[in-house]
Amino acid sequence: MARIKLHDKYFVTSIPNEEIERAICGVGRQISEDYRDKDCPVFLSVLNGSFMFTASLMKSIEIQAELSFIKLSSYDGTESTGCVRQLLGLNKNIKGRNVLIVEDIVDTGNTIVELVKLLQEAGAADIKVCTLLLKPDSYDKEIKIDYPAIKIPNDFIVGYGLDYDELGRQYKDIYVLDSNQD
């Protein structure tokens, strides 16, 4: 599907599924190598957007790992609000554990900063960040993004778990806002 309509906006294909899956497999191999001789890490998936990425990532790793979820929100429509709200809190004891945050997209980095602070307060021994998509032109925080699968420009995108006002998560490709809205 080359062009889709969600609510009042049109989007066009930006990253096909094959490219997405290839990038995820590469990140999965790197994580497996890096964690091979470490204690069983906790993969902390940030809902809702990272559900598809997390599923593919978990299938591509070759180590023992636990999985947990947290739900945060910082978007309203196509814009970041700058305020991160915790909708479903951390429900796993991570004291002394290696934690790998699994995010769908990192742009401003506000969510990562808040989440790292929360995990540090909960006593995580080590915190790494893995994201499907990184917008390097938008990200200016000091926290290292350890495992970025794909770097993209500062465009609004949907698909592969990402949404526009709750629509579009189900698409296997990633779409960008179409410059032609007719």
VMD Tcl script that builds the backbone (N, CA, C; Angstrom):
set m [mol new atoms 546]
animate dup $m
set s [atomselect $m all]
$s set {name element resname resid chain x y z} {
  {N N MET 1 A 0.858 -1.179 0.000}
  {CA C MET 1 A 0.000 0.000 0.000}
  {C C MET 1 A 0.899 1.236 0.000}
  {N N ALA 2 A 0.864 2.026 -1.036}
  {CA C ALA 2 A 1.766 3.170 -1.192}
  {C C ALA 2 A 1.296 4.413 -0.457}
  {N N ARG 3 A -0.033 4.590 -0.325}
  {CA C ARG 3 A -0.574 5.795 0.321}
  {C C ARG 3 A -1.774 5.401 1.169}
  {N N ILE 4 A -1.787 5.906 2.408}
  {CA C ILE 4 A -2.902 5.619 3.315}
  {C C ILE 4 A -3.453 6.927 3.865}
  {N N LYS 5 A -4.699 6.873 4.327}
  {CA C LYS 5 A -5.311 8.025 4.969}
  {C C LYS 5 A -5.680 7.638 6.397}
  {N N LEU 6 A -5.242 8.452 7.347}
  {CA C LEU 6 A -5.580 8.279 8.755}
  {C C LEU 6 A -6.189 9.584 9.236}
  {N N HIS 7 A -7.410 9.511 9.727}
  {CA C HIS 7 A -8.153 10.704 10.109}
  {C C HIS 7 A -8.162 11.674 8.930}
  {N N ASP 8 A -7.556 12.823 9.104}
  {CA C ASP 8 A -7.581 13.880 8.090}
  {C C ASP 8 A -6.278 14.005 7.316}
  {N N LYS 9 A -5.353 13.041 7.473}
  {CA C LYS 9 A -4.026 13.177 6.858}
  {C C LYS 9 A -3.683 11.971 5.989}
  {N N TYR 10 A -2.886 12.247 4.956}
  {CA C TYR 10 A -2.382 11.202 4.067}
  {C C TYR 10 A -0.913 10.934 4.370}
  {N N PHE 11 A -0.538 9.660 4.241}
  {CA C PHE 11 A 0.823 9.211 4.481}
  {C C PHE 11 A 1.272 8.331 3.320}
  {N N VAL 12 A 2.577 8.356 3.023}
  {CA C VAL 12 A 3.143 7.519 1.961}
  {C C VAL 12 A 4.243 6.629 2.544}
  {N N THR 13 A 4.477 5.508 1.887}
  {CA C THR 13 A 5.477 4.553 2.355}
  {C C THR 13 A 6.854 5.212 2.435}
  {N N SER 14 A 7.513 4.991 3.553}
  {CA C SER 14 A 8.854 5.529 3.776}
  {C C SER 14 A 9.880 4.408 3.947}
  {N N ILE 15 A 9.561 3.429 4.803}
  {CA C ILE 15 A 10.479 2.312 5.060}
  {C C ILE 15 A 9.687 1.013 4.908}
  {N N PRO 16 A 10.026 0.200 3.909}
  {CA C PRO 16 A 9.301 -1.067 3.719}
  {C C PRO 16 A 9.650 -2.081 4.803}
  {N N ASN 17 A 8.732 -3.000 5.024}
  {CA C ASN 17 A 8.869 -3.990 6.077}
  {C C ASN 17 A 10.166 -4.787 5.987}
  {N N GLU 18 A 10.593 -5.140 4.807}
  {CA C GLU 18 A 11.808 -5.932 4.658}
  {C C GLU 18 A 13.013 -5.197 5.247}
  {N N GLU 19 A 13.082 -3.901 5.024}
  {CA C GLU 19 A 14.181 -3.096 5.568}
  {C C GLU 19 A 14.084 -3.017 7.090}
  {N N ILE 20 A 12.876 -2.882 7.605}
  {CA C ILE 20 A 12.650 -2.826 9.055}
  {C C ILE 20 A 13.121 -4.127 9.705}
  {N N GLU 21 A 12.659 -5.249 9.169}
  {CA C GLU 21 A 13.001 -6.553 9.750}
  {C C GLU 21 A 14.499 -6.827 9.681}
  {N N ARG 22 A 15.138 -6.438 8.592}
  {CA C ARG 22 A 16.588 -6.613 8.443}
  {C C ARG 22 A 17.332 -5.823 9.529}
  {N N ALA 23 A 16.897 -4.588 9.770}
  {CA C ALA 23 A 17.532 -3.747 10.796}
  {C C ALA 23 A 17.327 -4.338 12.191}
  {N N ILE 24 A 16.142 -4.851 12.451}
  {CA C ILE 24 A 15.854 -5.453 13.757}
  {C C ILE 24 A 16.720 -6.692 13.987}
  {N N CYS 25 A 16.867 -7.518 12.977}
  {CA C CYS 25 A 17.727 -8.705 13.111}
  {C C CYS 25 A 19.163 -8.305 13.433}
  {N N GLY 26 A 19.640 -7.243 12.806}
  {CA C GLY 26 A 20.990 -6.763 13.084}
  {C C GLY 26 A 21.149 -6.314 14.524}
  {N N VAL 27 A 20.165 -5.582 15.030}
  {CA C VAL 27 A 20.203 -5.132 16.428}
  {C C VAL 27 A 20.091 -6.331 17.367}
  {N N GLY 28 A 19.236 -7.279 17.032}
  {CA C GLY 28 A 19.089 -8.482 17.857}
  {C C GLY 28 A 20.387 -9.262 17.973}
  {N N ARG 29 A 21.102 -9.386 16.857}
  {CA C ARG 29 A 22.407 -10.076 16.886}
  {C C ARG 29 A 23.393 -9.333 17.780}
  {N N GLN 30 A 23.419 -8.003 17.685}
  {CA C GLN 30 A 24.359 -7.211 18.486}
  {C C GLN 30 A 24.035 -7.323 19.980}
  {N N ILE 31 A 22.742 -7.235 20.311}
  {CA C ILE 31 A 22.335 -7.380 21.721}
  {C C ILE 31 A 22.715 -8.771 22.234}
  {N N SER 32 A 22.440 -9.795 21.443}
  {CA C SER 32 A 22.777 -11.167 21.849}
  {C C SER 32 A 24.267 -11.304 22.136}
  {N N GLU 33 A 25.080 -10.714 21.283}
  {CA C GLU 33 A 26.532 -10.772 21.476}
  {C C GLU 33 A 26.946 -10.009 22.741}
  {N N ASP 34 A 26.399 -8.808 22.917}
  {CA C ASP 34 A 26.776 -7.968 24.053}
  {C C ASP 34 A 26.325 -8.537 25.395}
  {N N TYR 35 A 25.213 -9.276 25.414}
  {CA C TYR 35 A 24.656 -9.793 26.668}
  {C C TYR 35 A 24.931 -11.281 26.875}
  {N N ARG 36 A 25.668 -11.886 25.975}
  {CA C ARG 36 A 25.891 -13.338 26.031}
  {C C ARG 36 A 26.458 -13.795 27.372}
  {N N ASP 37 A 27.375 -13.056 27.958}
  {CA C ASP 37 A 28.022 -13.467 29.206}
  {C C ASP 37 A 27.551 -12.664 30.416}
  {N N LYS 38 A 26.394 -12.029 30.299}
  {CA C LYS 38 A 25.844 -11.242 31.409}
  {C C LYS 38 A 24.634 -11.947 31.992}
  {N N ASP 39 A 24.267 -11.535 33.197}
  {CA C ASP 39 A 23.056 -12.067 33.810}
  {C C ASP 39 A 21.851 -11.748 32.941}
  {N N CYS 40 A 20.844 -12.561 33.027}
  {CA C CYS 40 A 19.612 -12.451 32.246}
  {C C CYS 40 A 19.036 -11.032 32.330}
  {N N PRO 41 A 19.029 -10.291 31.203}
  {CA C PRO 41 A 18.526 -8.918 31.236}
  {C C PRO 41 A 16.986 -8.868 31.227}
  {N N VAL 42 A 16.476 -7.723 31.641}
  {CA C VAL 42 A 15.041 -7.443 31.558}
  {C C VAL 42 A 14.843 -6.495 30.382}
  {N N PHE 43 A 14.091 -6.930 29.397}
  {CA C PHE 43 A 13.715 -6.068 28.284}
  {C C PHE 43 A 12.449 -5.348 28.712}
  {N N LEU 44 A 12.509 -4.022 28.782}
  {CA C LEU 44 A 11.367 -3.219 29.222}
  {C C LEU 44 A 10.793 -2.499 28.014}
  {N N SER 45 A 9.684 -3.005 27.517}
  {CA C SER 45 A 9.051 -2.487 26.315}
  {C C SER 45 A 8.107 -1.340 26.666}
  {N N VAL 46 A 8.261 -0.233 25.950}
  {CA C VAL 46 A 7.446 0.959 26.204}
  {C C VAL 46 A 6.226 0.924 25.277}
  {N N LEU 47 A 5.070 0.718 25.894}
  {CA C LEU 47 A 3.812 0.653 25.141}
  {C C LEU 47 A 3.273 2.033 24.846}
  {N N ASN 48 A 2.417 2.187 23.861}
  {CA C ASN 48 A 1.895 1.186 22.970}
  {C C ASN 48 A 2.774 0.992 21.746}
  {N N GLY 49 A 3.514 1.981 21.375}
  {CA C GLY 49 A 4.206 2.003 20.100}
  {C C GLY 49 A 5.209 0.914 19.860}
  {N N SER 50 A 5.838 0.375 20.891}
  {CA C SER 50 A 6.925 -0.575 20.657}
  {C C SER 50 A 6.476 -2.026 20.595}
  {N N PHE 51 A 5.176 -2.304 20.604}
  {CA C PHE 51 A 4.739 -3.697 20.675}
  {C C PHE 51 A 5.198 -4.524 19.470}
  {N N MET 52 A 5.119 -3.974 18.263}
  {CA C MET 52 A 5.554 -4.736 17.079}
  {C C MET 52 A 7.074 -4.886 17.060}
  {N N PHE 53 A 7.778 -3.821 17.383}
  {CA C PHE 53 A 9.240 -3.876 17.442}
  {C C PHE 53 A 9.692 -4.883 18.483}
  {N N THR 54 A 9.092 -4.857 19.661}
  {CA C THR 54 A 9.463 -5.779 20.737}
  {C C THR 54 A 9.260 -7.218 20.301}
  {N N ALA 55 A 8.138 -7.511 19.654}
  {CA C ALA 55 A 7.864 -8.884 19.210}
  {C C ALA 55 A 8.938 -9.355 18.231}
  {N N SER 56 A 9.278 -8.532 17.260}
  {CA C SER 56 A 10.314 -8.919 16.292}
  {C C SER 56 A 11.685 -9.013 16.946}
  {N N LEU 57 A 11.996 -8.075 17.829}
  {CA C LEU 57 A 13.285 -8.085 18.507}
  {C C LEU 57 A 13.454 -9.339 19.356}
  {N N MET 58 A 12.427 -9.708 20.100}
  {CA C MET 58 A 12.511 -10.884 20.966}
  {C C MET 58 A 12.723 -12.153 20.143}
  {N N LYS 59 A 12.181 -12.214 18.936}
  {CA C LYS 59 A 12.375 -13.380 18.070}
  {C C LYS 59 A 13.791 -13.417 17.491}
  {N N SER 60 A 14.473 -12.270 17.503}
  {CA C SER 60 A 15.796 -12.215 16.879}
  {C C SER 60 A 16.953 -12.331 17.872}
  {N N ILE 61 A 16.670 -12.346 19.165}
  {CA C ILE 61 A 17.760 -12.475 20.141}
  {C C ILE 61 A 18.012 -13.950 20.456}
  {N N GLU 62 A 19.233 -14.233 20.862}
  {CA C GLU 62 A 19.646 -15.619 21.111}
  {C C GLU 62 A 20.162 -15.798 22.535}
  {N N ILE 63 A 19.598 -15.047 23.454}
  {CA C ILE 63 A 19.998 -15.140 24.865}
  {C C ILE 63 A 18.742 -15.308 25.705}
  {N N GLN 64 A 18.936 -15.702 26.952}
  {CA C GLN 64 A 17.824 -15.744 27.899}
  {C C GLN 64 A 17.502 -14.315 28.305}
  {N N ALA 65 A 16.229 -13.970 28.340}
  {CA C ALA 65 A 15.830 -12.607 28.714}
  {C C ALA 65 A 14.419 -12.619 29.276}
  {N N GLU 66 A 14.164 -11.701 30.173}
  {CA C GLU 66 A 12.811 -11.495 30.687}
  {C C GLU 66 A 12.211 -10.299 29.960}
  {N N LEU 67 A 10.893 -10.256 29.924}
  {CA C LEU 67 A 10.191 -9.179 29.239}
  {C C LEU 67 A 9.151 -8.570 30.164}
  {N N SER 68 A 9.135 -7.246 30.204}
  {CA C SER 68 A 8.133 -6.520 30.980}
  {C C SER 68 A 7.706 -5.308 30.154}
  {N N PHE 69 A 6.597 -4.700 30.572}
  {CA C PHE 69 A 6.037 -3.572 29.825}
  {C C PHE 69 A 5.768 -2.389 30.737}
  {N N ILE 70 A 5.866 -1.210 30.152}
  {CA C ILE 70 A 5.509 0.025 30.827}
  {C C ILE 70 A 4.809 0.885 29.783}
  {N N LYS 71 A 3.864 1.688 30.209}
  {CA C LYS 71 A 3.145 2.532 29.251}
  {C C LYS 71 A 3.333 3.989 29.635}
  {N N LEU 72 A 3.946 4.730 28.708}
  {CA C LEU 72 A 4.185 6.151 28.885}
  {C C LEU 72 A 3.567 6.892 27.710}
  {N N SER 73 A 3.276 8.162 27.895}
  {CA C SER 73 A 2.715 8.954 26.797}
  {C C SER 73 A 3.298 10.354 26.824}
  {N N SER 74 A 3.650 10.845 25.616}
  {CA C SER 74 A 4.161 12.215 25.520}
  {C C SER 74 A 3.672 12.909 24.250}
  {N N TYR 75 A 2.797 12.239 23.486}
  {CA C TYR 75 A 2.326 12.810 22.226}
  {C C TYR 75 A 0.854 13.172 22.283}
  {N N ASP 76 A 0.508 14.209 21.529}
  {CA C ASP 76 A -0.875 14.596 21.296}
  {C C ASP 76 A -0.978 14.908 19.804}
  {N N GLY 77 A -1.636 14.042 19.047}
  {CA C GLY 77 A -1.699 14.217 17.598}
  {C C GLY 77 A -0.340 13.964 16.984}
  {N N THR 78 A 0.194 14.940 16.252}
  {CA C THR 78 A 1.494 14.788 15.583}
  {C C THR 78 A 2.627 15.469 16.343}
  {N N GLU 79 A 2.349 16.018 17.523}
  {CA C GLU 79 A 3.346 16.802 18.265}
  {C C GLU 79 A 3.642 16.204 19.635}
  {N N SER 80 A 4.906 16.300 20.035}
  {CA C SER 80 A 5.292 15.924 21.382}
  {C C SER 80 A 4.828 17.017 22.336}
  {N N THR 81 A 4.229 16.616 23.456}
  {CA C THR 81 A 3.741 17.596 24.430}
  {C C THR 81 A 4.864 18.118 25.318}
  {N N GLY 82 A 5.988 17.382 25.361}
  {CA C GLY 82 A 7.087 17.760 26.245}
  {C C GLY 82 A 6.877 17.264 27.665}
  {N N CYS 83 A 5.713 16.667 27.924}
  {CA C CYS 83 A 5.380 16.154 29.252}
  {C C CYS 83 A 5.167 14.646 29.148}
  {N N VAL 84 A 5.910 13.869 29.918}
  {CA C VAL 84 A 5.807 12.413 29.885}
  {C C VAL 84 A 4.914 11.959 31.040}
  {N N ARG 85 A 3.859 11.237 30.675}
  {CA C ARG 85 A 2.938 10.700 31.678}
  {C C ARG 85 A 3.083 9.193 31.759}
  {N N GLN 86 A 3.082 8.640 32.985}
  {CA C GLN 86 A 3.158 7.203 33.198}
  {C C GLN 86 A 1.731 6.669 33.283}
  {N N LEU 87 A 1.334 5.854 32.292}
  {CA C LEU 87 A -0.017 5.325 32.246}
  {C C LEU 87 A -0.111 3.922 32.833}
  {N N LEU 88 A 0.953 3.137 32.692}
  {CA C LEU 88 A 1.055 1.800 33.276}
  {C C LEU 88 A 2.455 1.703 33.840}
  {N N GLY 89 A 2.549 1.620 35.151}
  {CA C GLY 89 A 3.848 1.715 35.794}
  {C C GLY 89 A 4.674 0.450 35.750}
  {N N LEU 90 A 5.896 0.584 36.214}
  {CA C LEU 90 A 6.842 -0.518 36.303}
  {C C LEU 90 A 6.312 -1.531 37.309}
  {N N ASN 91 A 6.128 -2.781 36.873}
  {CA C ASN 91 A 5.553 -3.795 37.767}
  {C C ASN 91 A 6.521 -4.955 38.019}
  {N N LYS 92 A 7.799 -4.734 37.804}
  {CA C LYS 92 A 8.814 -5.774 37.998}
  {C C LYS 92 A 9.925 -5.220 38.881}
  {N N ASN 93 A 10.409 -6.055 39.780}
  {CA C ASN 93 A 11.539 -5.669 40.618}
  {C C ASN 93 A 12.804 -5.730 39.762}
  {N N ILE 94 A 13.414 -4.597 39.547}
  {CA C ILE 94 A 14.613 -4.542 38.702}
  {C C ILE 94 A 15.867 -4.194 39.500}
  {N N LYS 95 A 15.754 -4.176 40.816}
  {CA C LYS 95 A 16.902 -3.843 41.665}
  {C C LYS 95 A 18.063 -4.788 41.353}
  {N N GLY 96 A 19.216 -4.194 40.979}
  {CA C GLY 96 A 20.407 -4.957 40.683}
  {C C GLY 96 A 20.409 -5.652 39.325}
  {N N ARG 97 A 19.407 -5.375 38.496}
  {CA C ARG 97 A 19.276 -6.052 37.197}
  {C C ARG 97 A 19.795 -5.197 36.047}
  {N N ASN 98 A 20.166 -5.865 34.960}
  {CA C ASN 98 A 20.480 -5.205 33.701}
  {C C ASN 98 A 19.160 -4.991 32.964}
  {N N VAL 99 A 18.881 -3.748 32.604}
  {CA C VAL 99 A 17.614 -3.422 31.953}
  {C C VAL 99 A 17.898 -2.843 30.573}
  {N N LEU 100 A 17.168 -3.338 29.598}
  {CA C LEU 100 A 17.268 -2.834 28.237}
  {C C LEU 100 A 15.911 -2.226 27.868}
  {N N ILE 101 A 15.879 -0.906 27.767}
  {CA C ILE 101 A 14.652 -0.209 27.364}
  {C C ILE 101 A 14.430 -0.468 25.877}
  {N N VAL 102 A 13.210 -0.854 25.512}
  {CA C VAL 102 A 12.854 -1.098 24.119}
  {C C VAL 102 A 11.813 -0.055 23.717}
  {N N GLU 103 A 12.241 0.896 22.889}
  {CA C GLU 103 A 11.392 2.012 22.452}
  {C C GLU 103 A 11.080 1.894 20.972}
  {N N ASP 104 A 9.948 2.463 20.570}
  {CA C ASP 104 A 9.610 2.498 19.153}
  {C C ASP 104 A 10.392 3.598 18.444}
  {N N ILE 105 A 10.442 4.782 19.050}
  {CA C ILE 105 A 11.093 5.920 18.414}
  {C C ILE 105 A 11.675 6.852 19.470}
  {N N VAL 106 A 12.839 7.386 19.197}
  {CA C VAL 106 A 13.444 8.399 20.061}
  {C C VAL 106 A 13.609 9.649 19.213}
  {N N ASP 107 A 12.909 10.712 19.633}
  {CA C ASP 107 A 13.076 12.004 18.949}
  {C C ASP 107 A 13.557 13.033 19.950}
  {N N THR 108 A 12.689 13.643 20.729}
  {CA C THR 108 A 13.144 14.645 21.697}
  {C C THR 108 A 13.954 14.017 22.828}
  {N N GLY 109 A 13.657 12.763 23.157}
  {CA C GLY 109 A 14.363 12.073 24.230}
  {C C GLY 109 A 13.750 12.273 25.598}
  {N N ASN 110 A 12.668 13.031 25.683}
  {CA C ASN 110 A 12.039 13.287 26.985}
  {C C ASN 110 A 11.591 11.997 27.664}
  {N N THR 111 A 11.023 11.075 26.897}
  {CA C THR 111 A 10.566 9.809 27.472}
  {C C THR 111 A 11.753 9.015 28.004}
  {N N ILE 112 A 12.843 8.959 27.262}
  {CA C ILE 112 A 14.034 8.216 27.700}
  {C C ILE 112 A 14.585 8.790 28.998}
  {N N VAL 113 A 14.688 10.102 29.081}
  {CA C VAL 113 A 15.208 10.751 30.291}
  {C C VAL 113 A 14.353 10.377 31.509}
  {N N GLU 114 A 13.044 10.467 31.373}
  {CA C GLU 114 A 12.146 10.140 32.489}
  {C C GLU 114 A 12.228 8.665 32.853}
  {N N LEU 115 A 12.296 7.814 31.852}
  {CA C LEU 115 A 12.349 6.378 32.103}
  {C C LEU 115 A 13.667 5.968 32.760}
  {N N VAL 116 A 14.769 6.507 32.294}
  {CA C VAL 116 A 16.061 6.196 32.915}
  {C C VAL 116 A 16.066 6.643 34.375}
  {N N LYS 117 A 15.518 7.817 34.640}
  {CA C LYS 117 A 15.431 8.304 36.028}
  {C C LYS 117 A 14.599 7.336 36.884}
  {N N LEU 118 A 13.483 6.882 36.366}
  {CA C LEU 118 A 12.620 5.934 37.073}
  {C C LEU 118 A 13.362 4.625 37.349}
  {N N LEU 119 A 14.093 4.125 36.369}
  {CA C LEU 119 A 14.817 2.865 36.533}
  {C C LEU 119 A 15.993 3.000 37.502}
  {N N GLN 120 A 16.662 4.142 37.472}
  {CA C GLN 120 A 17.740 4.386 38.434}
  {C C GLN 120 A 17.180 4.413 39.854}
  {N N GLU 121 A 16.051 5.070 40.040}
  {CA C GLU 121 A 15.414 5.135 41.361}
  {C C GLU 121 A 14.975 3.753 41.831}
  {N N ALA 122 A 14.636 2.863 40.880}
  {CA C ALA 122 A 14.217 1.501 41.216}
  {C C ALA 122 A 15.405 0.569 41.427}
  {N N GLY 123 A 16.635 1.072 41.224}
  {CA C GLY 123 A 17.836 0.305 41.539}
  {C C GLY 123 A 18.413 -0.540 40.421}
  {N N ALA 124 A 18.098 -0.236 39.174}
  {CA C ALA 124 A 18.681 -1.000 38.061}
  {C C ALA 124 A 20.203 -0.894 38.107}
  {N N ALA 125 A 20.880 -2.019 37.872}
  {CA C ALA 125 A 22.344 -2.036 37.882}
  {C C ALA 125 A 22.909 -1.389 36.630}
  {N N ASP 126 A 22.275 -1.649 35.497}
  {CA C ASP 126 A 22.745 -1.138 34.215}
  {C C ASP 126 A 21.533 -0.883 33.330}
  {N N ILE 127 A 21.549 0.219 32.607}
  {CA C ILE 127 A 20.427 0.585 31.742}
  {C C ILE 127 A 20.972 0.886 30.352}
  {N N LYS 128 A 20.439 0.197 29.364}
  {CA C LYS 128 A 20.769 0.438 27.965}
  {C C LYS 128 A 19.470 0.783 27.235}
  {N N VAL 129 A 19.615 1.458 26.084}
  {CA C VAL 129 A 18.452 1.882 25.311}
  {C C VAL 129 A 18.525 1.299 23.910}
  {N N CYS 130 A 17.449 0.660 23.493}
  {CA C CYS 130 A 17.302 0.115 22.154}
  {C C CYS 130 A 16.062 0.760 21.540}
  {N N THR 131 A 16.188 1.267 20.330}
  {CA C THR 131 A 15.041 1.870 19.670}
  {C C THR 131 A 14.973 1.437 18.216}
  {N N LEU 132 A 13.756 1.249 17.739}
  {CA C LEU 132 A 13.583 0.944 16.327}
  {C C LEU 132 A 14.024 2.130 15.490}
  {N N LEU 133 A 13.574 3.338 15.875}
  {CA C LEU 133 A 13.831 4.540 15.088}
  {C C LEU 133 A 14.465 5.621 15.946}
  {N N LEU 134 A 15.479 6.274 15.411}
  {CA C LEU 134 A 16.135 7.390 16.086}
  {C C LEU 134 A 16.136 8.587 15.146}
  {N N LYS 135 A 15.704 9.738 15.680}
  {CA C LYS 135 A 15.778 10.994 14.935}
  {C C LYS 135 A 16.964 11.785 15.478}
  {N N PRO 136 A 18.154 11.587 14.912}
  {CA C PRO 136 A 19.352 12.243 15.461}
  {C C PRO 136 A 19.304 13.758 15.409}
  {N N ASP 137 A 18.566 14.334 14.467}
  {CA C ASP 137 A 18.473 15.796 14.393}
  {C C ASP 137 A 17.626 16.376 15.518}
  {N N SER 138 A 16.769 15.553 16.145}
  {CA C SER 138 A 15.913 16.018 17.244}
  {C C SER 138 A 16.473 15.671 18.614}
  {N N TYR 139 A 17.275 14.618 18.688}
  {CA C TYR 139 A 17.747 14.112 19.969}
  {C C TYR 139 A 18.972 14.873 20.440}
  {N N ASP 140 A 18.840 15.530 21.604}
  {CA C ASP 140 A 19.959 16.307 22.139}
  {C C ASP 140 A 20.243 15.997 23.612}
  {N N LYS 141 A 19.780 14.845 24.064}
  {CA C LYS 141 A 20.001 14.464 25.460}
  {C C LYS 141 A 21.348 13.769 25.606}
  {N N GLU 142 A 21.817 13.636 26.847}
  {CA C GLU 142 A 23.123 13.024 27.114}
  {C C GLU 142 A 23.069 11.519 27.221}
  {N N ILE 143 A 21.901 10.944 27.366}
  {CA C ILE 143 A 21.774 9.490 27.504}
  {C C ILE 143 A 22.074 8.837 26.158}
  {N N LYS 144 A 22.974 7.874 26.178}
  {CA C LYS 144 A 23.380 7.194 24.953}
  {C C LYS 144 A 22.256 6.283 24.463}
  {N N ILE 145 A 22.021 6.317 23.156}
  {CA C ILE 145 A 21.109 5.366 22.529}
  {C C ILE 145 A 21.996 4.226 22.033}
  {N N ASP 146 A 21.995 3.134 22.780}
  {CA C ASP 146 A 22.949 2.063 22.567}
  {C C ASP 146 A 22.683 1.235 21.315}
  {N N TYR 147 A 21.405 1.029 21.012}
  {CA C TYR 147 A 21.036 0.160 19.896}
  {C C TYR 147 A 19.963 0.804 19.024}
  {N N PRO 148 A 20.331 1.750 18.166}
  {CA C PRO 148 A 19.352 2.312 17.223}
  {C C PRO 148 A 19.284 1.418 15.975}
  {N N ALA 149 A 18.102 0.922 15.632}
  {CA C ALA 149 A 17.973 0.059 14.452}
  {C C ALA 149 A 18.037 0.876 13.162}
  {N N ILE 150 A 17.289 1.995 13.124}
  {CA C ILE 150 A 17.218 2.816 11.914}
  {C C ILE 150 A 17.237 4.290 12.315}
  {N N LYS 151 A 18.061 5.075 11.645}
  {CA C LYS 151 A 18.076 6.526 11.859}
  {C C LYS 151 A 17.242 7.175 10.749}
  {N N ILE 152 A 16.376 8.116 11.162}
  {CA C ILE 152 A 15.469 8.751 10.209}
  {C C ILE 152 A 15.497 10.268 10.372}
  {N N PRO 153 A 15.016 11.003 9.347}
  {CA C PRO 153 A 14.904 12.460 9.486}
  {C C PRO 153 A 13.791 12.830 10.461}
  {N N ASN 154 A 13.694 14.089 10.754}
  {CA C ASN 154 A 12.722 14.588 11.730}
  {C C ASN 154 A 11.338 14.768 11.080}
  {N N ASP 155 A 10.762 13.668 10.592}
  {CA C ASP 155 A 9.434 13.673 9.983}
  {C C ASP 155 A 8.467 12.930 10.882}
  {N N PHE 156 A 7.164 13.235 10.736}
  {CA C PHE 156 A 6.152 12.492 11.481}
  {C C PHE 156 A 5.833 11.215 10.721}
  {N N ILE 157 A 5.896 10.086 11.420}
  {CA C ILE 157 A 5.693 8.791 10.782}
  {C C ILE 157 A 4.655 7.961 11.522}
  {N N VAL 158 A 4.116 6.971 10.812}
  {CA C VAL 158 A 3.162 6.021 11.382}
  {C C VAL 158 A 3.478 4.629 10.845}
  {N N GLY 159 A 2.852 3.636 11.444}
  {CA C GLY 159 A 3.013 2.249 11.023}
  {C C GLY 159 A 4.005 1.514 11.896}
  {N N TYR 160 A 3.988 0.207 11.812}
  {CA C TYR 160 A 4.855 -0.668 12.599}
  {C C TYR 160 A 4.801 -0.309 14.091}
  {N N GLY 161 A 3.577 -0.081 14.569}
  {CA C GLY 161 A 3.357 0.213 15.985}
  {C C GLY 161 A 3.153 1.683 16.289}
  {N N LEU 162 A 3.605 2.570 15.409}
  {CA C LEU 162 A 3.461 4.012 15.636}
  {C C LEU 162 A 2.118 4.488 15.073}
  {N N ASP 163 A 1.561 5.514 15.713}
  {CA C ASP 163 A 0.207 5.923 15.355}
  {C C ASP 163 A 0.071 7.413 15.116}
  {N N TYR 164 A -1.046 7.756 14.531}
  {CA C TYR 164 A -1.514 9.140 14.461}
  {C C TYR 164 A -2.877 9.136 15.118}
  {N N ASP 165 A -2.979 9.693 16.304}
  {CA C ASP 165 A -4.207 9.678 17.108}
  {C C ASP 165 A -4.835 8.289 17.150}
  {N N GLU 166 A -4.018 7.295 17.498}
  {CA C GLU 166 A -4.384 5.897 17.715}
  {C C GLU 166 A -4.669 5.088 16.456}
  {N N LEU 167 A -4.514 5.651 15.278}
  {CA C LEU 167 A -4.694 4.893 14.040}
  {C C LEU 167 A -3.352 4.658 13.354}
  {N N GLY 168 A -3.239 3.528 12.648}
  {CA C GLY 168 A -2.085 3.246 11.819}
  {C C GLY 168 A -1.058 2.299 12.412}
  {N N ARG 169 A -1.247 1.861 13.641}
  {CA C ARG 169 A -0.255 0.995 14.280}
  {C C ARG 169 A -0.080 -0.347 13.554}
  {N N GLN 170 A -1.125 -0.828 12.914}
  {CA C GLN 170 A -1.144 -2.186 12.368}
  {C C GLN 170 A -0.366 -2.363 11.069}
  {N N TYR 171 A 0.032 -1.304 10.425}
  {CA C TYR 171 A 0.709 -1.426 9.136}
  {C C TYR 171 A 2.109 -1.993 9.303}
  {N N LYS 172 A 2.490 -2.901 8.397}
  {CA C LYS 172 A 3.804 -3.545 8.498}
  {C C LYS 172 A 4.934 -2.663 7.990}
  {N N ASP 173 A 4.614 -1.663 7.174}
  {CA C ASP 173 A 5.598 -0.698 6.688}
  {C C ASP 173 A 5.517 0.564 7.542}
  {N N ILE 174 A 6.489 1.457 7.365}
  {CA C ILE 174 A 6.462 2.764 8.026}
  {C C ILE 174 A 6.146 3.810 6.968}
  {N N TYR 175 A 5.245 4.721 7.332}
  {CA C TYR 175 A 4.765 5.759 6.429}
  {C C TYR 175 A 5.125 7.128 6.968}
  {N N VAL 176 A 5.365 8.054 6.057}
  {CA C VAL 176 A 5.680 9.441 6.408}
  {C C VAL 176 A 4.532 10.316 5.942}
  {N N LEU 177 A 4.334 11.432 6.622}
  {CA C LEU 177 A 3.304 12.383 6.241}
  {C C LEU 177 A 3.533 12.835 4.799}
  {N N ASP 178 A 2.511 12.707 3.973}
  {CA C ASP 178 A 2.610 13.057 2.562}
  {C C ASP 178 A 2.618 14.576 2.425}
  {N N SER 179 A 3.531 15.102 1.614}
  {CA C SER 179 A 3.572 16.547 1.389}
  {C C SER 179 A 2.366 17.010 0.575}
  {N N ASN 180 A 1.744 16.107 -0.156}
  {CA C ASN 180 A 0.522 16.408 -0.906}
  {C C ASN 180 A -0.679 15.885 -0.099}
  {N N GLN 181 A -1.403 16.777 0.541}
  {CA C GLN 181 A -2.541 16.387 1.359}
  {C C GLN 181 A -3.871 16.445 0.604}
  {N N ASP 182 A -3.824 16.485 -0.731}
  {CA C ASP 182 A -5.050 16.461 -1.546}
  {C C ASP 182 A -5.459 15.060 -1.880}
}
mol reanalyze $m
mol bondsrecalc $m
mol representation Tube
mol addrep $m
